[in-house]
Amino acid sequence: MSNDEKIEVAEQRIIELKTLINHWKTSNIASRRSTSDLVDAILSDRQGSQAA
């Protein structure tokens, strides 16, 4: 993986983490773990679609 690709992946992960943090701050869900699992599943599905 080239440096440009690593940077792109890291920037995408930062966006994903910021989205998750903002969701936690505004969410009434008691379990942050369940929220994390949900977001991980959504991101995995999205990444799988992009790879195909």
C-alpha positions as CSV (number, residue, x, y, z in Angstrom):
1,M,0.0,0.0,0.0
2,S,1.5,3.4,-1.0
3,N,1.7,6.3,1.4
4,D,-1.1,8.1,-0.5
5,E,-3.4,5.1,0.0
6,K,-2.5,4.9,3.7
7,I,-3.3,8.6,4.1
8,E,-6.6,8.1,2.3
9,V,-7.6,5.2,4.5
10,A,-6.6,7.1,7.7
11,E,-8.6,10.1,6.6
12,Q,-11.6,8.0,6.0
13,R,-11.2,6.3,9.4
14,I,-11.0,9.8,11.0
15,I,-14.3,10.7,9.4
16,E,-15.9,7.5,10.6
17,L,-14.7,8.0,14.1
18,K,-15.9,11.6,14.2
19,T,-19.3,10.4,13.0
20,L,-19.4,7.7,15.7
21,I,-18.4,10.2,18.4
22,N,-21.1,12.7,17.3
23,H,-23.7,10.0,17.3
24,W,-22.7,9.0,20.9
25,K,-23.0,12.6,22.0
26,T,-26.5,13.0,20.6
27,S,-27.8,9.5,21.1
28,N,-30.1,8.3,23.9
29,I,-28.9,4.7,23.4
30,A,-27.8,3.3,26.7
31,S,-25.2,0.9,25.3
32,R,-22.4,2.5,23.4
33,R,-21.2,-0.9,22.5
34,S,-24.4,-1.7,20.6
35,T,-24.1,1.6,18.8
36,S,-20.5,0.8,17.9
37,D,-21.5,-2.7,16.7
38,L,-24.2,-1.1,14.5
39,V,-21.8,1.4,13.0
40,D,-19.2,-1.2,12.4
41,A,-21.7,-3.4,10.6
42,I,-22.8,-0.4,8.4
43,L,-19.2,0.5,7.6
44,S,-18.3,-3.1,6.8
45,D,-21.2,-3.4,4.4
46,R,-20.2,-0.1,2.7
47,Q,-16.6,-1.1,2.4
48,G,-17.6,-4.5,1.0
49,S,-19.7,-2.7,-1.6
50,Q,-16.8,-0.4,-2.6
51,A,-14.4,-3.4,-2.9
52,A,-16.7,-5.2,-5.3
